[in-house]
Amino acid sequence: MNIKSLLLGSAAALAAVSGAHAADAIVAAEPEPLEYVRICDAYGAGYFFIPGTETCLKIGGKVRTEGQWYDAYNPNSRNGTLWHTRAELNVNTATDTEYGPLKTETIIRWDWNDGNATKTNLLWAYISLGGFTVGKTDSQFNVFTGYAGDVINDDVVYDGPYELNQITYNYDAGNGFTAVISLEDSNSGAGATGSNGEDSSDHYAPDVVAGVGYKAGAWGFKVVGGYDSIVEEGAIKARVDADFGAFSAFLMGGWNTDGDKLNKYAGSNGAGDASGIGWGDWAVWGGVGVPINEKLKWNLQLAYTDSKIFAATTNLKFNPVKNLLIEPEVSYTNWDSINQDQWAGILRFERSF
């Protein structure tokens, strides 16, 4: 055997061995493609797509701390400084469907008062689609009219219920006309009794709220009515808003269907000796807001009732930087029927995100 034959034989042997082991060769796996978070701008700022889905998510909230002196709702309050701190987490979702956006909103709130354990509250949790809203949020008796003035103590004179379960339909014609109809849980926040001690333990009928509104240019008008199915009475509110550029103003009036009774829509936020003093037959609220510059705004709200409750609140809203609010506020309340009054103050610091 010559050298040439030996080399050819060795090459053939190596080729055979390589072929035999080719199936066992280790091949590096291709890296998984990275999926970056995509911005979702269809529903406003702050939304992004949840990776792997077509659902948009927005996370926000606030941290608030404030000192309070006395209580605008209670003439018997003689507290020194009451310090209150709150944290709030907001989670919103939205998905496009053939019936319009399918949305949810959830707000969880934690409160800490002087010397008290932290209180956790599921403030809002609701689903909305095609104009319908189902779940827990504030009563449409307040939401539809836009609550009251731009002050902290805006409901010293009671303007309606908050935080209740409901099935609501909102209509927006797109030309300034809006309407609402809502079936609201008659037992939300009421425990086992109605506003006047009525037994609601075997009560199943919902409360009803309905309203209409119209806005044209700088002017807006809304009227809303609420029926308390336990008390079998209700209330109506009408509100006019105007924006004059240099300032904005509102005027709102309420009528109680039976001034001798409290109901969920014409009730009382009083405490102490003021507990149980509602509107009587009627109540009226008015307010003005004046933007002094882009960082500072002054607000004033006045309210008065047929039962001779007078409430006045003024504040300054100062935003030294974006998403930071410093808000000093002073309130005065007079309950003429029990010959008592109260001054109160709040200094609030709030960071929203």
C-alpha positions in Angstrom: 0.0 0.0 0.0 1.5 3.3 -1.0 1.1 6.7 0.7 -1.5 7.9 -1.8 -3.8 4.9 -1.1 -3.3 5.4 2.7 -4.4 9.1 2.5 -7.4 8.4 0.4 -8.5 5.6 2.8 -8.1 7.9 5.8 -10.1 10.7 4.1 -12.9 8.2 3.3 -13.0 7.0 6.9 -13.2 10.5 8.3 -16.0 11.4 6.0 -18.0 8.3 7.1 -17.5 9.1 10.8 -18.6 12.8 10.2 -21.7 11.6 8.4 -22.6 9.2 11.1 -22.5 11.9 13.8 -24.1 14.7 11.7 -27.5 14.1 13.2 -26.1 14.6 16.7 -24.7 18.1 16.0 -25.8 20.9 18.5 -27.5 23.8 16.7 -28.0 27.1 18.7 -31.6 28.1 19.1 -32.8 31.3 17.5 -33.4 34.0 20.1 -37.1 34.9 20.8 -38.0 38.2 19.2 -38.4 41.0 21.8 -41.9 42.5 22.1 -41.6 46.1 23.1 -44.4 48.0 24.8 -46.5 49.8 22.3 -48.2 53.1 22.9 -52.0 53.1 22.6 -53.1 56.7 21.8 -56.7 55.9 20.8 -58.0 56.4 24.3 -55.9 59.3 25.5 -52.5 59.9 27.1 -50.9 57.2 29.3 -52.4 54.1 27.7 -50.2 51.3 26.3 -50.9 47.8 24.9 -50.6 44.9 27.3 -48.0 42.7 25.5 -49.5 39.9 23.5 -53.0 41.5 23.5 -55.1 44.2 21.9 -56.1 45.6 25.3 -54.8 49.0 26.3 -53.9 49.7 30.0 -53.4 52.9 31.9 -52.1 53.1 35.5 -52.3 56.2 37.6 -53.2 57.5 41.0 -52.4 60.0 43.6 -50.8 60.5 47.1 -52.4 63.1 49.3 -51.7 64.5 52.7 -53.6 67.2 54.5 -54.1 68.9 57.8 -57.7 69.8 58.9 -58.9 72.2 61.6 -62.4 71.6 63.0 -65.1 70.2 60.7 -67.4 72.1 58.3 -70.0 69.3 58.6 -70.2 69.2 62.4 -70.7 72.2 64.7 -69.6 70.1 67.7 -66.2 69.3 66.3 -63.5 70.7 68.5 -60.5 68.8 67.2 -57.1 70.3 67.0 -55.2 69.4 63.9 -56.5 66.3 62.3 -53.9 64.9 59.9 -55.1 62.7 57.0 -53.1 60.9 54.4 -54.4 59.0 51.4 -53.0 56.9 48.6 -55.1 56.0 45.5 -54.4 53.6 42.6 -56.3 53.9 39.3 -56.3 51.1 36.8 -58.1 51.6 33.4 -58.4 49.3 30.5 -59.8 49.7 27.0 -60.3 47.4 24.0 -61.8 48.2 20.6 -64.9 46.2 19.7 -67.6 46.3 17.1 -69.9 48.0 19.7 -67.3 50.7 20.6 -64.6 50.7 23.3 -64.9 48.0 26.0 -63.6 49.8 29.1 -63.1 49.2 32.8 -62.1 51.6 35.6 -60.9 50.5 39.1 -59.9 52.8 41.9 -58.6 51.5 45.2 -58.1 53.9 48.0 -56.1 53.7 51.3 -56.7 56.2 54.1 -54.8 56.9 57.3 -56.1 59.3 59.9 -54.5 60.3 63.2 -53.9 57.2 65.2 -56.2 54.9 63.2 -55.3 51.8 61.2 -55.2 52.2 57.4 -58.7 51.8 55.8 -58.9 50.2 52.3 -61.8 51.0 50.1 -62.8 49.8 46.6 -63.9 53.2 45.5 -65.0 52.5 41.9 -65.0 49.3 39.9 -67.2 49.3 36.7 -67.4 48.1 33.1 -68.6 50.2 30.2 -69.6 49.4 26.6 -71.7 51.1 24.0 -73.0 53.8 26.4 -73.8 51.2 29.2 -72.1 51.3 32.6 -72.4 48.4 35.1 -70.7 48.3 38.5 -69.8 50.6 41.3 -69.3 54.4 40.8 -70.9 57.6 42.1 -74.6 58.1 41.6 -75.6 59.7 38.3 -77.5 62.3 40.4 -74.0 63.7 41.0 -72.0 62.5 38.0 -74.3 63.8 35.3 -74.6 67.3 36.7 -70.8 67.5 37.4 -71.0 67.4 41.3 -70.9 71.0 42.8 -68.1 73.6 42.9 -64.3 73.2 42.7 -63.7 73.1 46.4 -63.0 70.3 48.9 -66.0 70.8 51.1 -68.4 71.1 48.2 -71.2 68.9 49.8 -71.6 70.4 53.2 -75.1 71.0 51.9 -75.8 67.5 50.7 -75.9 67.3 46.9 -76.5 63.5 46.3 -75.1 60.0 47.0 -71.7 58.6 46.1 -70.2 55.1 45.6 -73.1 52.7 44.7 -73.8 49.8 42.3 -75.7 50.7 39.2 -76.7 49.9 35.7 -76.6 53.1 33.6 -77.1 54.2 30.0 -75.6 57.5 28.8 -76.6 59.0 25.5 -74.6 61.6 23.6 -76.1 62.9 20.4 -72.9 64.6 19.4 -74.6 68.0 19.0 -74.5 69.1 22.6 -77.5 67.0 23.8 -76.9 64.3 26.4 -79.2 62.1 28.5 -78.9 59.5 31.2 -81.0 56.7 32.8 -79.7 54.7 35.8 -81.0 51.9 38.0 -79.1 52.3 41.3 -78.8 49.8 44.2 -81.2 50.9 46.8 -79.2 49.3 49.6 -75.7 50.7 48.7 -74.4 52.6 51.6 -77.7 52.5 53.4 -77.1 49.4 55.6 -80.4 47.8 56.6 -82.5 51.0 56.8 -83.6 53.8 54.6 -82.9 57.5 55.2 -85.7 57.8 57.8 -85.3 54.4 59.5 -87.4 52.4 57.0 -86.7 48.7 57.0 -85.0 47.7 53.7 -84.0 44.2 54.7 -86.6 42.7 52.3 -86.5 45.4 49.7 -85.5 44.6 46.1 -86.7 47.6 43.9 -83.8 49.8 42.6 -83.6 53.5 42.9 -84.0 55.4 39.6 -82.1 58.4 38.2 -82.8 60.1 34.9 -81.5 63.4 33.4 -81.1 65.4 30.2 -78.6 68.2 29.3 -77.6 70.5 26.5 -74.4 72.5 25.9 -73.9 75.2 23.4 -70.7 77.3 23.3 -69.9 78.7 26.7 -73.3 77.7 28.2 -74.5 74.4 29.6 -77.8 73.3 31.2 -78.6 70.0 32.9 -81.5 68.7 34.9 -81.6 65.3 36.8 -84.1 63.6 39.0 -83.6 60.7 41.5 -86.3 58.5 43.1 -85.6 56.7 46.4 -87.6 53.5 46.2 -87.3 52.8 50.0 -88.6 56.2 51.2 -90.8 56.5 48.0 -89.7 60.1 47.6 -87.0 61.8 45.6 -85.4 65.0 44.4 -84.7 67.1 41.3 -81.6 69.2 40.6 -81.1 71.7 37.7 -77.8 73.3 36.9 -76.5 76.1 34.6 -72.8 76.5 33.8 -71.1 79.4 32.0 -67.5 79.9 31.0 -66.6 83.6 30.3 -62.9 83.0 29.8 -61.7 85.3 32.6 -63.9 83.2 35.0 -66.4 80.4 35.1 -69.6 80.2 37.2 -72.4 77.8 38.0 -75.8 77.9 39.7 -77.7 74.8 40.8 -81.0 74.3 42.6 -82.6 71.3 44.2 -86.2 70.4 45.1 -87.2 67.7 47.6 -90.5 66.0 46.8 -91.3 65.9 50.6 -89.5 68.5 52.6 -90.4 66.7 55.9 -88.4 63.6 55.0 -84.8 62.8 54.1 -84.2 60.6 51.0 -81.1 59.4 49.3 -81.2 62.3 46.8 -82.1 65.0 49.3 -80.4 63.9 52.5 -77.9 65.2 55.0 -74.2 65.2 55.5 -74.4 66.7 58.9 -73.0 65.3 62.2 -73.5 65.9 65.8 -76.5 68.3 66.5 -76.7 68.9 62.7 -77.5 65.2 62.0 -80.7 64.7 60.2 -81.1 68.3 59.0 -81.7 68.0 55.3 -82.7 70.6 52.7 -86.3 71.0 53.8 -88.2 71.7 50.5 -85.2 73.1 48.5 -81.5 73.9 48.3 -79.4 76.1 46.1 -75.7 76.2 45.3 -73.6 78.7 43.4 -69.9 79.2 42.7 -67.3 81.0 40.7 -63.8 80.0 39.6 -61.1 82.5 38.6 -57.9 81.4 37.0 -55.3 84.0 38.1 -52.5 82.5 36.0 -51.6 79.1 34.6 -50.5 77.9 38.1 -53.0 79.6 40.4 -56.8 79.5 40.6 -59.3 81.0 43.1 -62.7 79.3 43.9 -65.7 80.3 45.9 -68.9 78.3 46.6 -72.0 79.3 48.5 -75.0 77.1 49.4 -78.3 77.7 51.3 -81.3 75.5 52.1 -85.0 75.9 53.1 -84.0 74.4 56.5 -81.7 77.5 56.9 -78.3 75.9 56.5 -75.7 78.3 55.0 -72.4 77.1 53.8 -69.5 79.1 52.3 -66.1 77.8 51.1 -63.2 79.4 49.4 -59.8 78.1 48.4 -56.7 78.7 46.3 -55.4 75.9 44.0 -51.7 76.3 43.4 -49.8 74.0 41.0 -46.1 75.0 41.5 -45.1 72.2 39.1 -47.0 69.8 36.9 -49.1 67.2 38.9 -48.4 68.8 42.3 -51.3 70.6 44.0 -51.1 72.8 47.1 -54.6 73.8 48.3 -55.5 75.9 51.3 -59.2 76.1 52.0 -61.5 77.9 54.6 -65.2 77.0 55.2 -67.9 78.5 57.3 -71.3 76.8 58.1 -74.3 78.1 60.0 -77.2 75.9 61.1 -79.8 78.6 62.0 -82.4 76.1 63.2 -80.1 74.9 66.0 -78.3 78.2 66.4 -74.9 76.8 65.8 -72.0 77.6 63.4 -68.5 76.4 62.6 -65.3 77.7 61.0 -63.0 75.0 59.4 -59.8 74.9 57.5 -57.8 72.5 55.3 -54.3 72.6 53.9 -53.9 69.9 51.2 -50.8 68.6 49.4 -51.5 66.2 46.5 -49.2 64.5 43.9 -51.1 62.9 41.0 -49.5 60.6 38.4 
